[in-house]
Amino acid sequence: MTEESQMAEQTAQAAAQGQDVQQEHQKYITGLGDWHRSQTCGELTLANNGQEVCLMGWVQYRRDHGGLIFVDLRDRSGLTQVVFSPDAAPEAHKNAHILRSEYVLAIKGLVRPRPEGMVNPNMVTGEIEVVVTEWKLLNTSKTPPFAIENRCDAGENLRLAWRYLDLRRPRMQDNLRLRHKVAQCIRRHLDEDGFVEVETPVLTKSTPEGARDFLVPSRLNTGEFYALPQSPQLFKQLLMVAGMDRYFQIVRCFRDEDLRADRQPEFTQVDIEMSFADEETVMGMAEKLMARVFKDVMGKELSLPFPRMPWDEAMARYGVDKPDTRFGLELVDITEIVRGSGFKLFATAPLVKGMRVPGGESMTRKEIDAFTEFVKIYGAQGLAWIKIKADEWQSPIAKFLSDEERKGIAAALDLQVGDIVFFQAGEPGMVNAALGNLRVHLADHMNLIPENTFNFLWVTDFPLYEYDEEEKRYVACHHPFTSPAPGHMEIMTSDPARARARAYDMVLNGSEVGGGSIRIHSGEVQRRMFEALGFTPEQAESQFGFLIQALEHGAPPHGGLAFGLDRLIMLLAGANSIRDVIAFPKTQRATCLMTEAPSPVAAKQLRELGLRLREQPGEKGKADKPGETEKAD
């Protein structure tokens, strides 16, 4: 038998033994009766010395010290050490040895100071303990698949499969409490600022121009589908037409798109819309909201107004439209300096950019090779570099650069001895994406990002359109209801690449936490926008006729924005993924490991919806015959 199989067998035996013990202990379970909690497990201090208390929670640890048995009792507020003493309460002590981790326990006892040398200054309750006089076992627990503590090293998939246990961990409970506090603060502030919370439909109409919709078949309208909303965009505009003036909603949204650490198929956004507003009005409102959240929830004062940066400048200096301004490593355009260079890639590239990394000359070739592999994610073929030494420029490409080109590069990038500079050359989209993302990766690798720093930034003056290589046409950069910038309506069709939008994004530490725009409020302009995007009049009418009609009935100028609540909480909590701040998230494959959703459904239910699919397990004879089937979406 191998060592691995021996360990597996021992683990199985231990689990079986634990199961037997847990079942044996169930005979001690009793009901609450007339017991009521007097305090939580995280609030007792020396001020409670001598008081009789009743606590309830889960057993975190049990420690037997000779005759004394110590238990750390946990609830969502924290831990309290409780003591079973054969001298103080022999009857209570008699069966305390049965207690195991995650057993549910109620105790009554007296608060007393901890003995000298046993104080824990890291806990609110660290100066006291409770001597148990009575206790009730409310429930037993199987051995958890991982430790219910912050130091848990279980993989994410295991924790998601047992999410209700993962959520018992203090860090996860802190995240959910933070989420609650932020949501309540947002509601209070917007209510005080004259906004009205209005719920919009969850079953709505599928529309193009965006991520894929999640579709819901209609039983009463065979062959037709609802779509789950990607956002309440159309409805909030209709509320402005309806005269609501100021609307908000903390709303669940749905997008069927490729997932990553800061995306989920179902997510929450704070949706806000205002009538008779321009960009400064909306941005000023949003800044005050963030200042209120940071002051009330985080205890931090924000400096207003937030800095503004045009989209063109963000792309030029940082390569991305959501720059992290907590550190340097800015990108510099050296295209003209190396035009006609002996290094052919530089000589002919549409764009050449460099990024100076101070003190980076000490990087190993292994590190540089790893960075080269990293930029390939963004379409780069490689990564050029030069180490600036006292007596030479060390690089495979250095010999191709003339003295004049070296002087120009050194001046443009302010190169110093001991630096390394990375270059990227090629199409602007690739160059910016590769170097812009490498910039953040390098800063993280070199510990250049200051902790507990929150840098807000508005990125403004976005392009109205972006070119979709797959569809070979221009699509809306934000959405097709964004108003063109003053004077740019004339070039929407004649020169779409130059057209700018009345759009703005709020960026926090390199993440877009909010985005919005001033909307089109004219039916005629909205028709022209659809035409510029390639819609036929019939397509525009079929998809958005109700909106165009509404805009022709006295729509006021209006605009707004939406905050990604999950992403905002992730940044405030210092988490690495929005999955850490959502109670029951999906995996990157959009599945729930706990409930096993999505899952097959009975053919009978699908037939009632007017759908057909191939035979499902356990449904033999109930599905349509092979050859007559369609796969349900």
Secondary structure as the mmCIF struct_conf table of DSSP 4:
data_model
#
loop_
_struct_conf.conf_type_id
_struct_conf.id
_struct_conf.beg_label_comp_id
_struct_conf.beg_label_asym_id
_struct_conf.beg_label_seq_id
_struct_conf.end_label_comp_id
_struct_conf.end_label_asym_id
_struct_conf.end_label_seq_id
HELX_RH_AL_P HELX_RH_AL_P1 GLU A 3 HIS A 25
HELX_RH_3T_P HELX_RH_3T_P1 GLN A 26 TYR A 28
STRN STRN1 ILE A 29 ILE A 29
TURN_TY1_P TURN_TY1_P1 GLY A 33 ASP A 34
BEND BEND1 SER A 38 GLN A 39
TURN_TY1_P TURN_TY1_P2 CYS A 41 GLY A 42
HELX_RH_3T_P HELX_RH_3T_P2 LEU A 46 ASN A 48
TURN_TY1_P TURN_TY1_P3 ASN A 49 GLY A 50
STRN STRN2 GLU A 52 HIS A 65
TURN_TY1_P TURN_TY1_P4 GLY A 66 GLY A 67
STRN STRN3 LEU A 68 ASP A 75
TURN_TY1_P TURN_TY1_P5 ARG A 76 SER A 77
STRN STRN4 GLY A 78 PHE A 84
TURN_TY1_P TURN_TY1_P6 PRO A 86 ALA A 88
HELX_RH_AL_P HELX_RH_AL_P2 PRO A 90 HIS A 93
TURN_TY1_P TURN_TY1_P7 LYS A 94 ASN A 95
HELX_RH_3T_P HELX_RH_3T_P3 ALA A 96 ILE A 98
TURN_TY1_P TURN_TY1_P8 SER A 101 GLU A 102
STRN STRN5 VAL A 104 PRO A 113
HELX_LH_PP_P HELX_LH_PP_P1 ARG A 114 PRO A 115
TURN_TY1_P TURN_TY1_P9 GLU A 116 GLY A 117
TURN_TY1_P TURN_TY1_P10 PRO A 121 ASN A 122
BEND BEND2 MET A 123 MET A 123
TURN_TY1_P TURN_TY1_P11 VAL A 124 GLU A 127
STRN STRN6 ILE A 128 ASN A 139
HELX_LH_PP_P HELX_LH_PP_P2 LYS A 142 PRO A 144
BEND BEND3 PRO A 145 PHE A 146
BEND BEND4 ILE A 148 GLU A 149
TURN_TY1_P TURN_TY1_P12 ASN A 150 ARG A 151
HELX_RH_AL_P HELX_RH_AL_P3 GLU A 156 ALA A 161
TURN_TY1_P TURN_TY1_P13 TRP A 162 TRP A 162
HELX_RH_AL_P HELX_RH_AL_P4 ARG A 163 ASP A 166
TURN_TY1_P TURN_TY1_P14 LEU A 167 ARG A 168
BEND BEND5 ARG A 169 ARG A 169
HELX_RH_AL_P HELX_RH_AL_P5 PRO A 170 GLU A 192
TURN_TY1_P TURN_TY1_P15 ASP A 193 GLY A 194
STRN STRN7 VAL A 196 GLU A 197
BEND BEND6 VAL A 202 LEU A 203
STRN STRN8 THR A 204 THR A 204
BEND BEND7 PRO A 208 ALA A 211
STRN STRN9 ARG A 212 ARG A 212
HELX_LH_PP_P HELX_LH_PP_P3 ASP A 213 PHE A 214
STRN STRN10 LEU A 215 PRO A 217
BEND BEND8 ARG A 219 ASN A 221
TURN_TY1_P TURN_TY1_P16 THR A 222 GLY A 223
STRN STRN11 PHE A 225 ALA A 227
BEND BEND9 GLN A 230 GLN A 230
BEND BEND10 PRO A 232 PRO A 232
HELX_RH_AL_P HELX_RH_AL_P6 GLN A 233 VAL A 241
TURN_TY1_P TURN_TY1_P17 ALA A 242 GLY A 243
STRN STRN12 ARG A 246 PHE A 254
STRN STRN13 ASP A 256 ASP A 256
TURN_TY1_P TURN_TY1_P18 ALA A 261 ASP A 262
BEND BEND11 PRO A 265 PRO A 265
STRN STRN14 GLU A 266 SER A 275
BEND BEND12 PHE A 276 PHE A 276
HELX_RH_AL_P HELX_RH_AL_P7 GLU A 279 VAL A 293
HELX_RH_PI_P HELX_RH_PI_P1 PHE A 294 MET A 298
HELX_LH_PP_P HELX_LH_PP_P4 GLU A 301 SER A 303
BEND BEND13 LEU A 304 PRO A 305
HELX_LH_PP_P HELX_LH_PP_P5 PHE A 306 PRO A 307
STRN STRN15 ARG A 308 PRO A 310
HELX_RH_AL_P HELX_RH_AL_P8 TRP A 311 TYR A 318
BEND BEND14 GLY A 319 LYS A 322
TURN_TY1_P TURN_TY1_P19 THR A 325 ARG A 326
BEND BEND15 PHE A 327 PHE A 327
STRN STRN16 LEU A 331 ASP A 333
TURN_TY1_P TURN_TY1_P20 THR A 335 ILE A 337
BEND BEND16 VAL A 338 VAL A 338
TURN_TY1_P TURN_TY1_P21 ARG A 339 GLY A 340
BEND BEND17 GLY A 342 PHE A 343
HELX_RH_AL_P HELX_RH_AL_P9 LYS A 344 THR A 348
BEND BEND18 PRO A 350 PRO A 350
STRN STRN17 LEU A 351 VAL A 357
TURN_TY1_P TURN_TY1_P22 PRO A 358 GLY A 359
HELX_RH_3T_P HELX_RH_3T_P4 GLY A 360 SER A 362
HELX_RH_AL_P HELX_RH_AL_P10 ARG A 365 LYS A 376
TURN_TY1_P TURN_TY1_P23 ILE A 377 GLY A 379
BEND BEND19 GLN A 381 GLN A 381
STRN STRN18 ALA A 384 ILE A 388
BEND BEND20 ALA A 390 ASP A 391
STRN STRN19 TRP A 393 GLN A 394
BEND BEND21 SER A 395 SER A 395
TURN_TY1_P TURN_TY1_P24 PRO A 396 ILE A 397
HELX_RH_3T_P HELX_RH_3T_P5 ALA A 398 PHE A 400
BEND BEND22 LEU A 401 LEU A 401
HELX_RH_AL_P HELX_RH_AL_P11 ASP A 403 LEU A 413
TURN_TY1_P TURN_TY1_P25 ASP A 414 ASP A 414
TURN_TY1_P TURN_TY1_P26 VAL A 417 GLY A 418
STRN STRN20 ILE A 420 GLY A 426
BEND BEND23 GLU A 427 GLU A 427
HELX_RH_AL_P HELX_RH_AL_P12 PRO A 428 HIS A 445
TURN_TY1_P TURN_TY1_P27 MET A 446 ASN A 447
BEND BEND24 ILE A 449 ILE A 449
HELX_LH_PP_P HELX_LH_PP_P6 PRO A 450 PRO A 450
TURN_TY1_P TURN_TY1_P28 GLU A 451 ASN A 452
STRN STRN21 PHE A 456 THR A 460
STRN STRN22 PRO A 463 PRO A 463
BEND BEND25 LEU A 464 LEU A 464
STRN STRN23 TYR A 465 ASP A 468
TURN_TY1_P TURN_TY1_P29 GLU A 469 LYS A 472
STRN STRN24 ARG A 473 ALA A 476
BEND BEND26 CYS A 477 HIS A 478
TURN_TY1_P TURN_TY1_P30 PRO A 480 PHE A 481
STRN STRN25 THR A 482 THR A 482
HELX_LH_PP_P HELX_LH_PP_P7 SER A 483 SER A 483
STRN STRN26 PRO A 484 PRO A 484
HELX_LH_PP_P HELX_LH_PP_P8 ALA A 485 ALA A 485
TURN_TY1_P TURN_TY1_P31 PRO A 486 GLY A 487
HELX_RH_3T_P HELX_RH_3T_P6 MET A 489 ILE A 491
TURN_TY1_P TURN_TY1_P32 MET A 492 SER A 494
HELX_RH_3T_P HELX_RH_3T_P7 PRO A 496 ARG A 498
STRN STRN27 ARG A 500 ALA A 501
BEND BEND27 ARG A 502 ARG A 502
STRN STRN28 ALA A 503 LEU A 508
TURN_TY1_P TURN_TY1_P33 ASN A 509 GLY A 510
STRN STRN29 SER A 511 ILE A 518
STRN STRN30 ARG A 519 ARG A 519
HELX_LH_PP_P HELX_LH_PP_P9 ILE A 520 ILE A 520
HELX_RH_AL_P HELX_RH_AL_P13 GLY A 523 ALA A 532
TURN_TY1_P TURN_TY1_P34 LEU A 533 GLY A 534
HELX_RH_AL_P HELX_RH_AL_P14 PRO A 537 LEU A 551
TURN_TY1_P TURN_TY1_P35 GLU A 552 GLY A 554
HELX_LH_PP_P HELX_LH_PP_P10 ALA A 555 PRO A 557
STRN STRN31 HIS A 558 GLY A 564
HELX_RH_AL_P HELX_RH_AL_P15 LEU A 565 ALA A 573
TURN_TY1_P TURN_TY1_P36 GLY A 574 GLY A 574
BEND BEND28 ASN A 576 SER A 577
HELX_RH_3T_P HELX_RH_3T_P8 ILE A 578 VAL A 581
BEND BEND29 ILE A 582 PHE A 584
TURN_TY1_P TURN_TY1_P37 GLN A 588 ARG A 589
BEND BEND30 ALA A 590 ALA A 590
STRN STRN32 CYS A 592 CYS A 592
TURN_TY1_P TURN_TY1_P38 LEU A 593 GLU A 596
STRN STRN33 ALA A 597 ALA A 597
BEND BEND31 PRO A 598 PRO A 598
HELX_RH_AL_P HELX_RH_AL_P16 ALA A 603 GLU A 608
TURN_TY1_P TURN_TY1_P39 LEU A 609 GLY A 610
BEND BEND32 ARG A 614 ARG A 614
HELX_LH_PP_P HELX_LH_PP_P11 GLU A 615 GLN A 616
TURN_TY1_P TURN_TY1_P40 PRO A 617 GLY A 618
TURN_TY1_P TURN_TY1_P41 LYS A 620 LYS A 622
BEND BEND33 ALA A 623 ALA A 623
HELX_LH_PP_P HELX_LH_PP_P12 ASP A 624 LYS A 625
TURN_TY1_P TURN_TY1_P42 PRO A 626 GLY A 627
BEND BEND34 GLU A 628 GLU A 628
#
